[in-house]
Amino acid sequence: MVAEDALRVVRCGGSALRGARAVFSADSKQVGLGAGAAALGGYLLCASGDFVKVYSVNTEETLRLMGGHADLVTGIQLNPHNHMQLYSSSLDGTIKLWDFMDGILIKTFSVGSKLLALYTVASAEDSVFVVIPKKGERDTFQLVSVKLTKGAGQDLESKELSVVLDGVGASMKHIAFGREGAYVGSVEGVNLQVYFFKQKLLNRFSLSTVKTKGGDNRFSCVMCHPTEDCIATGHADGKIRLWRNFHHKKEYTYSTLHWHHDIVMDLAFSVEGTRLLSGGVESVLVQWHNESSCQKDFLPRLGSPIEYISMSSDGTLCCTLHTDNRITIINSNLRFSRSIQGLIKSRDVKTGLVVDPRTKALVLNGEPGHLQFYSLQSDQQLFSLDIVQRQYIHEAGLKQSDLVKVAFSAQGTWLATVEESEEVTDPELQLKLWFYHEEAQSFQLNTRINTPHDNHITDMCFRDMDELGDDSIILVTTGRDCVFKVWVMVEDTDPEAQQSVSWTCDFVGSYHNYQATNCCFSEDGSLLAVSFEETVTVWDSLTWDLKCTFCHPPGNIRKICFGRLTCSKYLIGATDYGFLCCWNLLTCALEWSAHLNVVVLQPDPLSEHIAAVSWLSKESSLFVFKPNEPRPVYIQRNLCKEKILLAAFVPRDEPEMISSEKYLWLRKSQLFFLTDTQELMTLSTKSLEERLTPSSKQLAVEESLPVTPFSLLLGKHRRQQAQEDTDLGKPIVHNKQEQASPAVKELLHTPAHVLPSASFLCTIFINSLLISKENKSAEEVADEVEMESEKAEDDSDEEDVTAMEQEDTSHVELLGEMTCKLSKSQEKELRKIRKMDYSWISAF
């Protein structure tokens, strides 16, 4: 399945959706047409990490993920000569041409340089424009034209580059093409360049670099009018300038619009050019009419700063891409329509990566004061839970409360959260317990505890047992106030209370006045381990008696965890001085230790394996081991370029089939980790070719395309027939010819726009659906299975013969005649004769 080399690191989701402007399909207005609408139109295409995502405008769901680039995608543009095709550029130096309707990669053009932005112009035949670094100069970029090579192969080299402009910006927002591609405008610093292709004329315009009265003339973005010679530019001080008559260096003019109080992030003209849209850090979309400051409309409270604005080609929709990884789809009347929320990139993931036992979603910091539940399958946020329940004020230096700790009970019934202010010396602390209500399908606040500790809370965990009764559920918190506290549920005696139970402190433990740093329960919940600086203490969870202590100076304990299943007698600890220790709980002695700077220690909840990530010499390395074996079962050095901060094992819905013994630790659970650049990644045992659909050979993937109503009807009929046969005790026999029929597959799964005519498929399709009316016995079925292994004929020939035989049989039966049946031995002899080669007869 995979060569005996390192696992492959895959960006599994969570990548920023704002790597480039989003693109609407050419027929985005075709919405509300059911499953077929996605195939006909209503696409929104976005660059996300190494992939291009295709969303449905109707349902917001991810229809497909187009992967093939080896680095970040930096630009996507529709093919101006075929609106069912898409170009994408990447830092890997390639331009790819896709049929995004089916997710098929058509061509790959290797340019040989990092591509930072991509532009397409209808007037440029067989060429696209890209931004590349200028050779020999740092932080200097060029706009170049790339001649796309024509050829029969899928992988082509396109090294024929023509420089259009020097000294351009690296962002795609810094360049825009004018009406009909007659000119191109570029902004960088306080300079505007306009190059006219036909005249080969370059004009430069500069603004003052002096900041007066809070003004800042630096350009931030540029956009050209679709029908007139007008260029709109955004600036760092919130102003918008509309440039005209820029064909002349000295006679140019510009007018100014001003509403934004800070940098203008992006601009977009409507299709007819009568409206201008602008967005910035205020999270407000502004619509300007007739180039007048007096006539403008607003769509406020969009959640976070607007990074990009895109318009659909028919003018009915626009979308905004936000800095918090959100896409907002907006109607032409400036009304909110839909929102697609990806993984929110928080400033600091203080909660760590936690798995929700109910949904298997990753739970971590989201918006300030919120907890986000992120689906790994759909790469979208399931929902957000407001924990702090206070309005967050975006002002630098203001001390505000934020979410710092999260823990779930074993079945996900209870959720514990800790919020604290950003004060270092005397923080305001709140411990909240939330109960999951089935009717409301949400967590509701049960208990609020002010100042649960006198100093910062360092760790928190539930007793990980099946919640058969309330007595088994307890919560432990540790703090810098040198104590750990045990919280239990009690019946609420307040007659006005809305809930029947609440939480209270049951026990307070300490050890030599050391700071408590980490805590965890054993698998059966009988033991609690609490680390106090350099010492690990083990407590009986029934009597709260101190059972034993482990110490491995020098260095404070950074992480601790118990072994599971057959390794439950071991306790693992990592110190900040670079040691990984394993203690035996039965002998109360050190079993083994290793010199390793562990920053992440994560046990698999479904096996004995533990993953440890080390950071040394700017290199993240992965070690997977069982506590009873000092030798790791898997080692991967230089796992990724970034520093890994957090990790989590997520149980799989079904165990994965893995043939290599060294990767069996990934069979039941999948390991995800978050880097310091907040990229969510995972480990895959499959190569890129295995993970991606071989689309050059296969038109569509059955699981990822919407099925036709006829396919659904036929599938329902087959399932009902199989169920009836099962109920009657009949063996279920699958018709091999029916499953492998190319006619059926073409008709049911091929997109309509590439299907041959119905008259061509009709005869083949009808023949493929004909089945024999004979009821075979179980012995005959078994005998046929044995004979199938002896077959060597070509499948297509066998299908034609079978179809002909079935057709002839039907005619004979209509005439009331019976065919002569062959015995099994005669059938075997007949098959042998069919397999014999008679080509030698032709020599005579």
Stockholm file with secondary structure:
# STOCKHOLM 1.0

chainA/1-844         MVAEDALRVVRCGGSALRGARAVFSADSKQVGLGAGAAALGGYLLCASGDFVKVYSVNTEETLRLMGGHADLVTGIQLNPHNHMQLYSSSLDGTIKLWDFMDGILIKTFSVGSKLLALYTVASAEDSVFVVIPKKGERDTFQLVSVKLTKGAGQDLESKELSVVLDGVGASMKHIAFGREGAYVGSVEGVNLQVYFFKQKLLNRFSLSTVKTKGGDNRFSCVMCHPTEDCIATGHADGKIRLWRNFHHKKEYTYSTLHWHHDIVMDLAFSVEGTRLLSGGVESVLVQWHNESSCQKDFLPRLGSPIEYISMSSDGTLCCTLHTDNRITIINSNLRFSRSIQGLIKSRDVKTGLVVDPRTKALVLNGEPGHLQFYSLQSDQQLFSLDIVQRQYIHEAGLKQSDLVKVAFSAQGTWLATVEESEEVTDPELQLKLWFYHEEAQSFQLNTRINTPHDNHITDMCFRDMDELGDDSIILVTTGRDCVFKVWVMVEDTDPEAQQSVSWTCDFVGSYHNYQATNCCFSEDGSLLAVSFEETVTVWDSLTWDLKCTFCHPPGNIRKICFGRLTCSKYLIGATDYGFLCCWNLLTCALEWSAHLNVVVLQPDPLSEHIAAVSWLSKESSLFVFKPNEPRPVYIQRNLCKEKILLAAFVPRDEPEMISSEKYLWLRKSQLFFLTDTQELMTLSTKSLEERLTPSSKQLAVEESLPVTPFSLLLGKHRRQQAQEDTDLGKPIVHNKQEQASPAVKELLHTPAHVLPSASFLCTIFINSLLISKENKSAEEVADEVEMESEKAEDDSDEEDVTAMEQEDTSHVELLGEMTCKLSKSQEKELRKIRKMDYSWISAF
#=GR chainA/1-844 SS CCCSSCCEEEEEECCCTTSSCCEECTTTTCCSSTHHHHHHSCEEEEEETTEEEEEETTTCCEEEEEECCSSCEEEEEEETTEEEEEEEEETTSEEEEEETTTTEEEEEEECSSCCCEEECCTTSTTEEEEEEECTTCTTCEEEEEEECCCCSSSEEECCCEEEEEEEECSSGGGEEECGGGSEEEEEETTEEEEEETTTTEEEEEECCCCCCTTCCCCEEEEEECSSSSCEEEEETTSEEEEEECTTSSSSCEEEEEECCSSCEEEEEECSSSSEEEEEETTSCEEEEETTEEEEEEEECCCSSCEEEEEECTTSSEEEEEETTSEEEEEETTSCEEEEEECCCCCSCCTTCCEECTTTCCEEEECSTTEEEEEETTTTEEEEEEESSCSCCCCCTTCCCEEEEEEEECTTSSEEEEEEEESCSSSCCEEEEEEEEETTTTEEEEEEEEECSSSSCEEEEEECCSCCSSGGGCEEEEEETTSCEEEEEEEECCCTTCSSSEEEEEEEEECSTTCCEEEEEECTTSSEEEEEETTEEEEEETTTCCEEEEEECCSSCEEEEEECCGGGTTEEEEEETTSEEEEEETTTTEEEEEEECCEEEEEECTTSSCEEEEEECSSCEEEEEECTTCSSCSEEESSCCSSCEEEEEEEECSSCCCCCCGGGGGGSSEEEEEEETTCCEEEEESSCHHHHSCCTTTCSCCTTTSCCCHHHHHHHHHHHHHHHHHHHTTCCCCCCHHHHHCHHHHHHHHSCGGGCCCHHHHHHHHHHHHCCCCCCCCHHHHHHHHHHHTTCCSCHHHHHHHHHHHHHHHHHHHHTTCCCCCCCHHHHHHHHHHHHSCCGGGGGC
#=GC SS_cons         CCCSSCCEEEEEECCCTTSSCCEECTTTTCCSSTHHHHHHSCEEEEEETTEEEEEETTTCCEEEEEECCSSCEEEEEEETTEEEEEEEEETTSEEEEEETTTTEEEEEEECSSCCCEEECCTTSTTEEEEEEECTTCTTCEEEEEEECCCCSSSEEECCCEEEEEEEECSSGGGEEECGGGSEEEEEETTEEEEEETTTTEEEEEECCCCCCTTCCCCEEEEEECSSSSCEEEEETTSEEEEEECTTSSSSCEEEEEECCSSCEEEEEECSSSSEEEEEETTSCEEEEETTEEEEEEEECCCSSCEEEEEECTTSSEEEEEETTSEEEEEETTSCEEEEEECCCCCSCCTTCCEECTTTCCEEEECSTTEEEEEETTTTEEEEEEESSCSCCCCCTTCCCEEEEEEEECTTSSEEEEEEEESCSSSCCEEEEEEEEETTTTEEEEEEEEECSSSSCEEEEEECCSCCSSGGGCEEEEEETTSCEEEEEEEECCCTTCSSSEEEEEEEEECSTTCCEEEEEECTTSSEEEEEETTEEEEEETTTCCEEEEEECCSSCEEEEEECCGGGTTEEEEEETTSEEEEEETTTTEEEEEEECCEEEEEECTTSSCEEEEEECSSCEEEEEECTTCSSCSEEESSCCSSCEEEEEEEECSSCCCCCCGGGGGGSSEEEEEEETTCCEEEEESSCHHHHSCCTTTCSCCTTTSCCCHHHHHHHHHHHHHHHHHHHTTCCCCCCHHHHHCHHHHHHHHSCGGGCCCHHHHHHHHHHHHCCCCCCCCHHHHHHHHHHHTTCCSCHHHHHHHHHHHHHHHHHHHHTTCCCCCCCHHHHHHHHHHHHSCCGGGGGC
//
